[in-house]
Amino acid sequence: MTTQEQEIDIDHKNNPNHLNDLHNVLLEENWLIDDKDMTSQNGMAFRKNGTDYDRIVIQNMNHQSNRKSYMVAIPLPSTPGAYRTRIDTTIDVFNYVTAFIEYYAEITIQQKYRM
């Protein structure tokens, strides 16, 4: 792979359209925009419709090396609390959060039928 091909590949992984797509997926899955959770314009936050504490927060992290990554916090559906991790690329943020919302849906449906 040439240097130019590597740069194109890195650009694709950090394409901001991945975050726009994630925004749309979350809205389709009944996650509501939660602006009160954001203290600045450097990310986005969502709250699951019908819940008070289930939030997904994605924040931009800028590093001294001009590298960008993201802090992603997801709720723990089986217990109160959240899990937070750092993710390097927008495509990885998209993949991580979409996998989580599929898991969240499965867990909450199972809990609903147990009651």
Phi and psi restraints in degrees (range 20) as a CNS / XPLOR table:
assign (resid 1 and name C) (resid 2 and name N)
       (resid 2 and name CA) (resid 2 and name C) 1.0 -79.4 20.0 2
assign (resid 2 and name N) (resid 2 and name CA)
       (resid 2 and name C) (resid 3 and name N) 1.0 167.0 20.0 2
assign (resid 2 and name C) (resid 3 and name N)
       (resid 3 and name CA) (resid 3 and name C) 1.0 -60.3 20.0 2
assign (resid 3 and name N) (resid 3 and name CA)
       (resid 3 and name C) (resid 4 and name N) 1.0 -40.7 20.0 2
assign (resid 3 and name C) (resid 4 and name N)
       (resid 4 and name CA) (resid 4 and name C) 1.0 -64.2 20.0 2
assign (resid 4 and name N) (resid 4 and name CA)
       (resid 4 and name C) (resid 5 and name N) 1.0 -41.9 20.0 2
assign (resid 4 and name C) (resid 5 and name N)
       (resid 5 and name CA) (resid 5 and name C) 1.0 -63.7 20.0 2
assign (resid 5 and name N) (resid 5 and name CA)
       (resid 5 and name C) (resid 6 and name N) 1.0 -38.2 20.0 2
assign (resid 5 and name C) (resid 6 and name N)
       (resid 6 and name CA) (resid 6 and name C) 1.0 -64.6 20.0 2
assign (resid 6 and name N) (resid 6 and name CA)
       (resid 6 and name C) (resid 7 and name N) 1.0 -40.8 20.0 2
assign (resid 6 and name C) (resid 7 and name N)
       (resid 7 and name CA) (resid 7 and name C) 1.0 -63.5 20.0 2
assign (resid 7 and name N) (resid 7 and name CA)
       (resid 7 and name C) (resid 8 and name N) 1.0 -41.1 20.0 2
assign (resid 7 and name C) (resid 8 and name N)
       (resid 8 and name CA) (resid 8 and name C) 1.0 -63.8 20.0 2
assign (resid 8 and name N) (resid 8 and name CA)
       (resid 8 and name C) (resid 9 and name N) 1.0 -43.3 20.0 2
assign (resid 8 and name C) (resid 9 and name N)
       (resid 9 and name CA) (resid 9 and name C) 1.0 -62.4 20.0 2
assign (resid 9 and name N) (resid 9 and name CA)
       (resid 9 and name C) (resid 10 and name N) 1.0 -43.5 20.0 2
assign (resid 9 and name C) (resid 10 and name N)
       (resid 10 and name CA) (resid 10 and name C) 1.0 -64.3 20.0 2
assign (resid 10 and name N) (resid 10 and name CA)
       (resid 10 and name C) (resid 11 and name N) 1.0 -42.4 20.0 2
assign (resid 10 and name C) (resid 11 and name N)
       (resid 11 and name CA) (resid 11 and name C) 1.0 -60.6 20.0 2
assign (resid 11 and name N) (resid 11 and name CA)
       (resid 11 and name C) (resid 12 and name N) 1.0 -41.0 20.0 2
assign (resid 11 and name C) (resid 12 and name N)
       (resid 12 and name CA) (resid 12 and name C) 1.0 -63.2 20.0 2
assign (resid 12 and name N) (resid 12 and name CA)
       (resid 12 and name C) (resid 13 and name N) 1.0 -41.0 20.0 2
assign (resid 12 and name C) (resid 13 and name N)
       (resid 13 and name CA) (resid 13 and name C) 1.0 -66.5 20.0 2
assign (resid 13 and name N) (resid 13 and name CA)
       (resid 13 and name C) (resid 14 and name N) 1.0 -24.7 20.0 2
assign (resid 13 and name C) (resid 14 and name N)
       (resid 14 and name CA) (resid 14 and name C) 1.0 -109.1 20.0 2
assign (resid 14 and name N) (resid 14 and name CA)
       (resid 14 and name C) (resid 15 and name N) 1.0 18.6 20.0 2
assign (resid 14 and name C) (resid 15 and name N)
       (resid 15 and name CA) (resid 15 and name C) 1.0 -62.8 20.0 2
assign (resid 15 and name N) (resid 15 and name CA)
       (resid 15 and name C) (resid 16 and name N) 1.0 124.2 20.0 2
assign (resid 15 and name C) (resid 16 and name N)
       (resid 16 and name CA) (resid 16 and name C) 1.0 -63.8 20.0 2
assign (resid 16 and name N) (resid 16 and name CA)
       (resid 16 and name C) (resid 17 and name N) 1.0 -15.7 20.0 2
assign (resid 16 and name C) (resid 17 and name N)
       (resid 17 and name CA) (resid 17 and name C) 1.0 -62.5 20.0 2
assign (resid 17 and name N) (resid 17 and name CA)
       (resid 17 and name C) (resid 18 and name N) 1.0 -25.5 20.0 2
assign (resid 17 and name C) (resid 18 and name N)
       (resid 18 and name CA) (resid 18 and name C) 1.0 -62.6 20.0 2
assign (resid 18 and name N) (resid 18 and name CA)
       (resid 18 and name C) (resid 19 and name N) 1.0 -37.7 20.0 2
assign (resid 18 and name C) (resid 19 and name N)
       (resid 19 and name CA) (resid 19 and name C) 1.0 -72.2 20.0 2
assign (resid 19 and name N) (resid 19 and name CA)
       (resid 19 and name C) (resid 20 and name N) 1.0 -35.3 20.0 2
assign (resid 19 and name C) (resid 20 and name N)
       (resid 20 and name CA) (resid 20 and name C) 1.0 -63.5 20.0 2
assign (resid 20 and name N) (resid 20 and name CA)
       (resid 20 and name C) (resid 21 and name N) 1.0 -42.3 20.0 2
assign (resid 20 and name C) (resid 21 and name N)
       (resid 21 and name CA) (resid 21 and name C) 1.0 -62.9 20.0 2
assign (resid 21 and name N) (resid 21 and name CA)
       (resid 21 and name C) (resid 22 and name N) 1.0 -41.6 20.0 2
assign (resid 21 and name C) (resid 22 and name N)
       (resid 22 and name CA) (resid 22 and name C) 1.0 -62.8 20.0 2
assign (resid 22 and name N) (resid 22 and name CA)
       (resid 22 and name C) (resid 23 and name N) 1.0 -42.4 20.0 2
assign (resid 22 and name C) (resid 23 and name N)
       (resid 23 and name CA) (resid 23 and name C) 1.0 -54.1 20.0 2
assign (resid 23 and name N) (resid 23 and name CA)
       (resid 23 and name C) (resid 24 and name N) 1.0 -47.9 20.0 2
assign (resid 23 and name C) (resid 24 and name N)
       (resid 24 and name CA) (resid 24 and name C) 1.0 -65.3 20.0 2
assign (resid 24 and name N) (resid 24 and name CA)
       (resid 24 and name C) (resid 25 and name N) 1.0 -41.3 20.0 2
assign (resid 24 and name C) (resid 25 and name N)
       (resid 25 and name CA) (resid 25 and name C) 1.0 -61.0 20.0 2
assign (resid 25 and name N) (resid 25 and name CA)
       (resid 25 and name C) (resid 26 and name N) 1.0 -45.4 20.0 2
assign (resid 25 and name C) (resid 26 and name N)
       (resid 26 and name CA) (resid 26 and name C) 1.0 -62.5 20.0 2
assign (resid 26 and name N) (resid 26 and name CA)
       (resid 26 and name C) (resid 27 and name N) 1.0 -41.6 20.0 2
assign (resid 26 and name C) (resid 27 and name N)
       (resid 27 and name CA) (resid 27 and name C) 1.0 -64.2 20.0 2
assign (resid 27 and name N) (resid 27 and name CA)
       (resid 27 and name C) (resid 28 and name N) 1.0 -39.8 20.0 2
assign (resid 27 and name C) (resid 28 and name N)
       (resid 28 and name CA) (resid 28 and name C) 1.0 -64.3 20.0 2
assign (resid 28 and name N) (resid 28 and name CA)
       (resid 28 and name C) (resid 29 and name N) 1.0 -29.5 20.0 2
assign (resid 28 and name C) (resid 29 and name N)
       (resid 29 and name CA) (resid 29 and name C) 1.0 -92.9 20.0 2
assign (resid 29 and name N) (resid 29 and name CA)
       (resid 29 and name C) (resid 30 and name N) 1.0 18.0 20.0 2
assign (resid 29 and name C) (resid 30 and name N)
       (resid 30 and name CA) (resid 30 and name C) 1.0 66.8 20.0 2
assign (resid 30 and name N) (resid 30 and name CA)
       (resid 30 and name C) (resid 31 and name N) 1.0 33.6 20.0 2
assign (resid 30 and name C) (resid 31 and name N)
       (resid 31 and name CA) (resid 31 and name C) 1.0 -97.0 20.0 2
assign (resid 31 and name N) (resid 31 and name CA)
       (resid 31 and name C) (resid 32 and name N) 1.0 125.8 20.0 2
assign (resid 31 and name C) (resid 32 and name N)
       (resid 32 and name CA) (resid 32 and name C) 1.0 -95.7 20.0 2
assign (resid 32 and name N) (resid 32 and name CA)
       (resid 32 and name C) (resid 33 and name N) 1.0 147.3 20.0 2
assign (resid 32 and name C) (resid 33 and name N)
       (resid 33 and name CA) (resid 33 and name C) 1.0 -63.1 20.0 2
assign (resid 33 and name N) (resid 33 and name CA)
       (resid 33 and name C) (resid 34 and name N) 1.0 132.0 20.0 2
assign (resid 33 and name C) (resid 34 and name N)
       (resid 34 and name CA) (resid 34 and name C) 1.0 -121.8 20.0 2
assign (resid 34 and name N) (resid 34 and name CA)
       (resid 34 and name C) (resid 35 and name N) 1.0 80.2 20.0 2
assign (resid 34 and name C) (resid 35 and name N)
       (resid 35 and name CA) (resid 35 and name C) 1.0 -66.8 20.0 2
assign (resid 35 and name N) (resid 35 and name CA)
       (resid 35 and name C) (resid 36 and name N) 1.0 -26.0 20.0 2
assign (resid 35 and name C) (resid 36 and name N)
       (resid 36 and name CA) (resid 36 and name C) 1.0 -66.8 20.0 2
assign (resid 36 and name N) (resid 36 and name CA)
       (resid 36 and name C) (resid 37 and name N) 1.0 -17.8 20.0 2
assign (resid 36 and name C) (resid 37 and name N)
       (resid 37 and name CA) (resid 37 and name C) 1.0 -84.7 20.0 2
assign (resid 37 and name N) (resid 37 and name CA)
       (resid 37 and name C) (resid 38 and name N) 1.0 -10.5 20.0 2
assign (resid 37 and name C) (resid 38 and name N)
       (resid 38 and name CA) (resid 38 and name C) 1.0 -102.4 20.0 2
assign (resid 38 and name N) (resid 38 and name CA)
       (resid 38 and name C) (resid 39 and name N) 1.0 129.9 20.0 2
assign (resid 38 and name C) (resid 39 and name N)
       (resid 39 and name CA) (resid 39 and name C) 1.0 -95.1 20.0 2
assign (resid 39 and name N) (resid 39 and name CA)
       (resid 39 and name C) (resid 40 and name N) 1.0 -9.8 20.0 2
assign (resid 39 and name C) (resid 40 and name N)
       (resid 40 and name CA) (resid 40 and name C) 1.0 -151.7 20.0 2
assign (resid 40 and name N) (resid 40 and name CA)
       (resid 40 and name C) (resid 41 and name N) 1.0 -176.9 20.0 2
assign (resid 40 and name C) (resid 41 and name N)
       (resid 41 and name CA) (resid 41 and name C) 1.0 -93.0 20.0 2
assign (resid 41 and name N) (resid 41 and name CA)
       (resid 41 and name C) (resid 42 and name N) 1.0 28.6 20.0 2
assign (resid 41 and name C) (resid 42 and name N)
       (resid 42 and name CA) (resid 42 and name C) 1.0 -104.0 20.0 2
assign (resid 42 and name N) (resid 42 and name CA)
       (resid 42 and name C) (resid 43 and name N) 1.0 28.1 20.0 2
assign (resid 42 and name C) (resid 43 and name N)
       (resid 43 and name CA) (resid 43 and name C) 1.0 177.1 20.0 2
assign (resid 43 and name N) (resid 43 and name CA)
       (resid 43 and name C) (resid 44 and name N) 1.0 -162.4 20.0 2
assign (resid 43 and name C) (resid 44 and name N)
       (resid 44 and name CA) (resid 44 and name C) 1.0 -146.0 20.0 2
assign (resid 44 and name N) (resid 44 and name CA)
       (resid 44 and name C) (resid 45 and name N) 1.0 153.9 20.0 2
assign (resid 44 and name C) (resid 45 and name N)
       (resid 45 and name CA) (resid 45 and name C) 1.0 -138.0 20.0 2
assign (resid 45 and name N) (resid 45 and name CA)
       (resid 45 and name C) (resid 46 and name N) 1.0 144.0 20.0 2
assign (resid 45 and name C) (resid 46 and name N)
       (resid 46 and name CA) (resid 46 and name C) 1.0 -132.8 20.0 2
assign (resid 46 and name N) (resid 46 and name CA)
       (resid 46 and name C) (resid 47 and name N) 1.0 148.0 20.0 2
assign (resid 46 and name C) (resid 47 and name N)
       (resid 47 and name CA) (resid 47 and name C) 1.0 -122.9 20.0 2
assign (resid 47 and name N) (resid 47 and name CA)
       (resid 47 and name C) (resid 48 and name N) 1.0 138.5 20.0 2
assign (resid 47 and name C) (resid 48 and name N)
       (resid 48 and name CA) (resid 48 and name C) 1.0 -68.8 20.0 2
assign (resid 48 and name N) (resid 48 and name CA)
       (resid 48 and name C) (resid 49 and name N) 1.0 129.0 20.0 2
assign (resid 48 and name C) (resid 49 and name N)
       (resid 49 and name CA) (resid 49 and name C) 1.0 -57.9 20.0 2
assign (resid 49 and name N) (resid 49 and name CA)
       (resid 49 and name C) (resid 50 and name N) 1.0 127.5 20.0 2
assign (resid 49 and name C) (resid 50 and name N)
       (resid 50 and name CA) (resid 50 and name C) 1.0 92.6 20.0 2
assign (resid 50 and name N) (resid 50 and name CA)
       (resid 50 and name C) (resid 51 and name N) 1.0 -0.3 20.0 2
assign (resid 50 and name C) (resid 51 and name N)
       (resid 51 and name CA) (resid 51 and name C) 1.0 -123.4 20.0 2
assign (resid 51 and name N) (resid 51 and name CA)
       (resid 51 and name C) (resid 52 and name N) 1.0 156.7 20.0 2
assign (resid 51 and name C) (resid 52 and name N)
       (resid 52 and name CA) (resid 52 and name C) 1.0 -97.2 20.0 2
assign (resid 52 and name N) (resid 52 and name CA)
       (resid 52 and name C) (resid 53 and name N) 1.0 -28.4 20.0 2
assign (resid 52 and name C) (resid 53 and name N)
       (resid 53 and name CA) (resid 53 and name C) 1.0 -117.5 20.0 2
assign (resid 53 and name N) (resid 53 and name CA)
       (resid 53 and name C) (resid 54 and name N) 1.0 -10.9 20.0 2
assign (resid 53 and name C) (resid 54 and name N)
       (resid 54 and name CA) (resid 54 and name C) 1.0 -82.2 20.0 2
assign (resid 54 and name N) (resid 54 and name CA)
       (resid 54 and name C) (resid 55 and name N) 1.0 104.6 20.0 2
assign (resid 54 and name C) (resid 55 and name N)
       (resid 55 and name CA) (resid 55 and name C) 1.0 -128.8 20.0 2
assign (resid 55 and name N) (resid 55 and name CA)
       (resid 55 and name C) (resid 56 and name N) 1.0 145.9 20.0 2
assign (resid 55 and name C) (resid 56 and name N)
       (resid 56 and name CA) (resid 56 and name C) 1.0 -115.2 20.0 2
assign (resid 56 and name N) (resid 56 and name CA)
       (resid 56 and name C) (resid 57 and name N) 1.0 125.3 20.0 2
assign (resid 56 and name C) (resid 57 and name N)
       (resid 57 and name CA) (resid 57 and name C) 1.0 -123.3 20.0 2
assign (resid 57 and name N) (resid 57 and name CA)
       (resid 57 and name C) (resid 58 and name N) 1.0 130.2 20.0 2
assign (resid 57 and name C) (resid 58 and name N)
       (resid 58 and name CA) (resid 58 and name C) 1.0 -124.9 20.0 2
assign (resid 58 and name N) (resid 58 and name CA)
       (resid 58 and name C) (resid 59 and name N) 1.0 118.6 20.0 2
assign (resid 58 and name C) (resid 59 and name N)
       (resid 59 and name CA) (resid 59 and name C) 1.0 -122.8 20.0 2
assign (resid 59 and name N) (resid 59 and name CA)
       (resid 59 and name C) (resid 60 and name N) 1.0 140.0 20.0 2
assign (resid 59 and name C) (resid 60 and name N)
       (resid 60 and name CA) (resid 60 and name C) 1.0 -72.9 20.0 2
assign (resid 60 and name N) (resid 60 and name CA)
       (resid 60 and name C) (resid 61 and name N) 1.0 139.5 20.0 2
assign (resid 60 and name C) (resid 61 and name N)
       (resid 61 and name CA) (resid 61 and name C) 1.0 -123.8 20.0 2
assign (resid 61 and name N) (resid 61 and name CA)
       (resid 61 and name C) (resid 62 and name N) 1.0 119.0 20.0 2
assign (resid 61 and name C) (resid 62 and name N)
       (resid 62 and name CA) (resid 62 and name C) 1.0 -99.4 20.0 2
assign (resid 62 and name N) (resid 62 and name CA)
       (resid 62 and name C) (resid 63 and name N) 1.0 136.7 20.0 2
assign (resid 62 and name C) (resid 63 and name N)
       (resid 63 and name CA) (resid 63 and name C) 1.0 -109.3 20.0 2
assign (resid 63 and name N) (resid 63 and name CA)
       (resid 63 and name C) (resid 64 and name N) 1.0 161.5 20.0 2
assign (resid 63 and name C) (resid 64 and name N)
       (resid 64 and name CA) (resid 64 and name C) 1.0 -59.7 20.0 2
assign (resid 64 and name N) (resid 64 and name CA)
       (resid 64 and name C) (resid 65 and name N) 1.0 -27.8 20.0 2
assign (resid 64 and name C) (resid 65 and name N)
       (resid 65 and name CA) (resid 65 and name C) 1.0 -83.7 20.0 2
assign (resid 65 and name N) (resid 65 and name CA)
       (resid 65 and name C) (resid 66 and name N) 1.0 14.1 20.0 2
assign (resid 65 and name C) (resid 66 and name N)
       (resid 66 and name CA) (resid 66 and name C) 1.0 64.1 20.0 2
assign (resid 66 and name N) (resid 66 and name CA)
       (resid 66 and name C) (resid 67 and name N) 1.0 14.2 20.0 2
assign (resid 66 and name C) (resid 67 and name N)
       (resid 67 and name CA) (resid 67 and name C) 1.0 -85.4 20.0 2
assign (resid 67 and name N) (resid 67 and name CA)
       (resid 67 and name C) (resid 68 and name N) 1.0 148.9 20.0 2
assign (resid 67 and name C) (resid 68 and name N)
       (resid 68 and name CA) (resid 68 and name C) 1.0 -118.6 20.0 2
assign (resid 68 and name N) (resid 68 and name CA)
       (resid 68 and name C) (resid 69 and name N) 1.0 141.7 20.0 2
assign (resid 68 and name C) (resid 69 and name N)
       (resid 69 and name CA) (resid 69 and name C) 1.0 -144.2 20.0 2
assign (resid 69 and name N) (resid 69 and name CA)
       (resid 69 and name C) (resid 70 and name N) 1.0 -176.7 20.0 2
assign (resid 69 and name C) (resid 70 and name N)
       (resid 70 and name CA) (resid 70 and name C) 1.0 -133.3 20.0 2
assign (resid 70 and name N) (resid 70 and name CA)
       (resid 70 and name C) (resid 71 and name N) 1.0 143.3 20.0 2
assign (resid 70 and name C) (resid 71 and name N)
       (resid 71 and name CA) (resid 71 and name C) 1.0 -100.7 20.0 2
assign (resid 71 and name N) (resid 71 and name CA)
       (resid 71 and name C) (resid 72 and name N) 1.0 125.7 20.0 2
assign (resid 71 and name C) (resid 72 and name N)
       (resid 72 and name CA) (resid 72 and name C) 1.0 -122.0 20.0 2
assign (resid 72 and name N) (resid 72 and name CA)
       (resid 72 and name C) (resid 73 and name N) 1.0 127.4 20.0 2
assign (resid 72 and name C) (resid 73 and name N)
       (resid 73 and name CA) (resid 73 and name C) 1.0 -117.3 20.0 2
assign (resid 73 and name N) (resid 73 and name CA)
       (resid 73 and name C) (resid 74 and name N) 1.0 131.1 20.0 2
assign (resid 73 and name C) (resid 74 and name N)
       (resid 74 and name CA) (resid 74 and name C) 1.0 -125.4 20.0 2
assign (resid 74 and name N) (resid 74 and name CA)
       (resid 74 and name C) (resid 75 and name N) 1.0 150.8 20.0 2
assign (resid 74 and name C) (resid 75 and name N)
       (resid 75 and name CA) (resid 75 and name C) 1.0 -75.5 20.0 2
assign (resid 75 and name N) (resid 75 and name CA)
       (resid 75 and name C) (resid 76 and name N) 1.0 157.0 20.0 2
assign (resid 75 and name C) (resid 76 and name N)
       (resid 76 and name CA) (resid 76 and name C) 1.0 -96.5 20.0 2
assign (resid 76 and name N) (resid 76 and name CA)
       (resid 76 and name C) (resid 77 and name N) 1.0 107.8 20.0 2
assign (resid 76 and name C) (resid 77 and name N)
       (resid 77 and name CA) (resid 77 and name C) 1.0 -68.9 20.0 2
assign (resid 77 and name N) (resid 77 and name CA)
       (resid 77 and name C) (resid 78 and name N) 1.0 -19.1 20.0 2
assign (resid 77 and name C) (resid 78 and name N)
       (resid 78 and name CA) (resid 78 and name C) 1.0 -96.4 20.0 2
assign (resid 78 and name N) (resid 78 and name CA)
       (resid 78 and name C) (resid 79 and name N) 1.0 -9.3 20.0 2
assign (resid 78 and name C) (resid 79 and name N)
       (resid 79 and name CA) (resid 79 and name C) 1.0 -155.1 20.0 2
assign (resid 79 and name N) (resid 79 and name CA)
       (resid 79 and name C) (resid 80 and name N) 1.0 154.5 20.0 2
assign (resid 79 and name C) (resid 80 and name N)
       (resid 80 and name CA) (resid 80 and name C) 1.0 -63.2 20.0 2
assign (resid 80 and name N) (resid 80 and name CA)
       (resid 80 and name C) (resid 81 and name N) 1.0 140.3 20.0 2
assign (resid 80 and name C) (resid 81 and name N)
       (resid 81 and name CA) (resid 81 and name C) 1.0 132.1 20.0 2
assign (resid 81 and name N) (resid 81 and name CA)
       (resid 81 and name C) (resid 82 and name N) 1.0 -179.3 20.0 2
assign (resid 81 and name C) (resid 82 and name N)
       (resid 82 and name CA) (resid 82 and name C) 1.0 -143.5 20.0 2
assign (resid 82 and name N) (resid 82 and name CA)
       (resid 82 and name C) (resid 83 and name N) 1.0 159.5 20.0 2
assign (resid 82 and name C) (resid 83 and name N)
       (resid 83 and name CA) (resid 83 and name C) 1.0 -115.7 20.0 2
assign (resid 83 and name N) (resid 83 and name CA)
       (resid 83 and name C) (resid 84 and name N) 1.0 133.4 20.0 2
assign (resid 83 and name C) (resid 84 and name N)
       (resid 84 and name CA) (resid 84 and name C) 1.0 -123.3 20.0 2
assign (resid 84 and name N) (resid 84 and name CA)
       (resid 84 and name C) (resid 85 and name N) 1.0 138.5 20.0 2
assign (resid 84 and name C) (resid 85 and name N)
       (resid 85 and name CA) (resid 85 and name C) 1.0 -146.9 20.0 2
assign (resid 85 and name N) (resid 85 and name CA)
       (resid 85 and name C) (resid 86 and name N) 1.0 161.8 20.0 2
assign (resid 85 and name C) (resid 86 and name N)
       (resid 86 and name CA) (resid 86 and name C) 1.0 -102.9 20.0 2
assign (resid 86 and name N) (resid 86 and name CA)
       (resid 86 and name C) (resid 87 and name N) 1.0 134.7 20.0 2
assign (resid 86 and name C) (resid 87 and name N)
       (resid 87 and name CA) (resid 87 and name C) 1.0 -127.9 20.0 2
assign (resid 87 and name N) (resid 87 and name CA)
       (resid 87 and name C) (resid 88 and name N) 1.0 136.9 20.0 2
assign (resid 87 and name C) (resid 88 and name N)
       (resid 88 and name CA) (resid 88 and name C) 1.0 -82.7 20.0 2
assign (resid 88 and name N) (resid 88 and name CA)
       (resid 88 and name C) (resid 89 and name N) 1.0 -34.0 20.0 2
assign (resid 88 and name C) (resid 89 and name N)
       (resid 89 and name CA) (resid 89 and name C) 1.0 -124.6 20.0 2
assign (resid 89 and name N) (resid 89 and name CA)
       (resid 89 and name C) (resid 90 and name N) 1.0 157.2 20.0 2
assign (resid 89 and name C) (resid 90 and name N)
       (resid 90 and name CA) (resid 90 and name C) 1.0 -66.4 20.0 2
assign (resid 90 and name N) (resid 90 and name CA)
       (resid 90 and name C) (resid 91 and name N) 1.0 -35.7 20.0 2
assign (resid 90 and name C) (resid 91 and name N)
       (resid 91 and name CA) (resid 91 and name C) 1.0 -66.5 20.0 2
assign (resid 91 and name N) (resid 91 and name CA)
       (resid 91 and name C) (resid 92 and name N) 1.0 -35.2 20.0 2
assign (resid 91 and name C) (resid 92 and name N)
       (resid 92 and name CA) (resid 92 and name C) 1.0 -69.5 20.0 2
assign (resid 92 and name N) (resid 92 and name CA)
       (resid 92 and name C) (resid 93 and name N) 1.0 -35.1 20.0 2
assign (resid 92 and name C) (resid 93 and name N)
       (resid 93 and name CA) (resid 93 and name C) 1.0 -62.3 20.0 2
assign (resid 93 and name N) (resid 93 and name CA)
       (resid 93 and name C) (resid 94 and name N) 1.0 -46.6 20.0 2
assign (resid 93 and name C) (resid 94 and name N)
       (resid 94 and name CA) (resid 94 and name C) 1.0 -57.4 20.0 2
assign (resid 94 and name N) (resid 94 and name CA)
       (resid 94 and name C) (resid 95 and name N) 1.0 -50.5 20.0 2
assign (resid 94 and name C) (resid 95 and name N)
       (resid 95 and name CA) (resid 95 and name C) 1.0 -63.1 20.0 2
assign (resid 95 and name N) (resid 95 and name CA)
       (resid 95 and name C) (resid 96 and name N) 1.0 -42.7 20.0 2
assign (resid 95 and name C) (resid 96 and name N)
       (resid 96 and name CA) (resid 96 and name C) 1.0 -63.4 20.0 2
assign (resid 96 and name N) (resid 96 and name CA)
       (resid 96 and name C) (resid 97 and name N) 1.0 -48.5 20.0 2
assign (resid 96 and name C) (resid 97 and name N)
       (resid 97 and name CA) (resid 97 and name C) 1.0 -72.3 20.0 2
assign (resid 97 and name N) (resid 97 and name CA)
       (resid 97 and name C) (resid 98 and name N) 1.0 -38.7 20.0 2
assign (resid 97 and name C) (resid 98 and name N)
       (resid 98 and name CA) (resid 98 and name C) 1.0 -66.7 20.0 2
assign (resid 98 and name N) (resid 98 and name CA)
       (resid 98 and name C) (resid 99 and name N) 1.0 -37.5 20.0 2
assign (resid 98 and name C) (resid 99 and name N)
       (resid 99 and name CA) (resid 99 and name C) 1.0 -63.7 20.0 2
assign (resid 99 and name N) (resid 99 and name CA)
       (resid 99 and name C) (resid 100 and name N) 1.0 -39.8 20.0 2
assign (resid 99 and name C) (resid 100 and name N)
       (resid 100 and name CA) (resid 100 and name C) 1.0 -63.6 20.0 2
assign (resid 100 and name N) (resid 100 and name CA)
       (resid 100 and name C) (resid 101 and name N) 1.0 -45.3 20.0 2
assign (resid 100 and name C) (resid 101 and name N)
       (resid 101 and name CA) (resid 101 and name C) 1.0 -66.8 20.0 2
assign (resid 101 and name N) (resid 101 and name CA)
       (resid 101 and name C) (resid 102 and name N) 1.0 -28.8 20.0 2
assign (resid 101 and name C) (resid 102 and name N)
       (resid 102 and name CA) (resid 102 and name C) 1.0 -66.1 20.0 2
assign (resid 102 and name N) (resid 102 and name CA)
       (resid 102 and name C) (resid 103 and name N) 1.0 -45.5 20.0 2
assign (resid 102 and name C) (resid 103 and name N)
       (resid 103 and name CA) (resid 103 and name C) 1.0 -62.0 20.0 2
assign (resid 103 and name N) (resid 103 and name CA)
       (resid 103 and name C) (resid 104 and name N) 1.0 -45.3 20.0 2
assign (resid 103 and name C) (resid 104 and name N)
       (resid 104 and name CA) (resid 104 and name C) 1.0 -57.7 20.0 2
assign (resid 104 and name N) (resid 104 and name CA)
       (resid 104 and name C) (resid 105 and name N) 1.0 -44.9 20.0 2
assign (resid 104 and name C) (resid 105 and name N)
       (resid 105 and name CA) (resid 105 and name C) 1.0 -61.4 20.0 2
assign (resid 105 and name N) (resid 105 and name CA)
       (resid 105 and name C) (resid 106 and name N) 1.0 -44.5 20.0 2
assign (resid 105 and name C) (resid 106 and name N)
       (resid 106 and name CA) (resid 106 and name C) 1.0 -62.0 20.0 2
assign (resid 106 and name N) (resid 106 and name CA)
       (resid 106 and name C) (resid 107 and name N) 1.0 -45.9 20.0 2
assign (resid 106 and name C) (resid 107 and name N)
       (resid 107 and name CA) (resid 107 and name C) 1.0 -64.7 20.0 2
assign (resid 107 and name N) (resid 107 and name CA)
       (resid 107 and name C) (resid 108 and name N) 1.0 -46.2 20.0 2
assign (resid 107 and name C) (resid 108 and name N)
       (resid 108 and name CA) (resid 108 and name C) 1.0 -70.1 20.0 2
assign (resid 108 and name N) (resid 108 and name CA)
       (resid 108 and name C) (resid 109 and name N) 1.0 -32.4 20.0 2
assign (resid 108 and name C) (resid 109 and name N)
       (resid 109 and name CA) (resid 109 and name C) 1.0 -66.7 20.0 2
assign (resid 109 and name N) (resid 109 and name CA)
       (resid 109 and name C) (resid 110 and name N) 1.0 -43.5 20.0 2
assign (resid 109 and name C) (resid 110 and name N)
       (resid 110 and name CA) (resid 110 and name C) 1.0 -61.3 20.0 2
assign (resid 110 and name N) (resid 110 and name CA)
       (resid 110 and name C) (resid 111 and name N) 1.0 -42.6 20.0 2
assign (resid 110 and name C) (resid 111 and name N)
       (resid 111 and name CA) (resid 111 and name C) 1.0 -65.6 20.0 2
assign (resid 111 and name N) (resid 111 and name CA)
       (resid 111 and name C) (resid 112 and name N) 1.0 -36.2 20.0 2
assign (resid 111 and name C) (resid 112 and name N)
       (resid 112 and name CA) (resid 112 and name C) 1.0 -64.5 20.0 2
assign (resid 112 and name N) (resid 112 and name CA)
       (resid 112 and name C) (resid 113 and name N) 1.0 -41.2 20.0 2
assign (resid 112 and name C) (resid 113 and name N)
       (resid 113 and name CA) (resid 113 and name C) 1.0 -79.5 20.0 2
assign (resid 113 and name N) (resid 113 and name CA)
       (resid 113 and name C) (resid 114 and name N) 1.0 -16.1 20.0 2
assign (resid 113 and name C) (resid 114 and name N)
       (resid 114 and name CA) (resid 114 and name C) 1.0 -74.1 20.0 2
assign (resid 114 and name N) (resid 114 and name CA)
       (resid 114 and name C) (resid 115 and name N) 1.0 -27.5 20.0 2
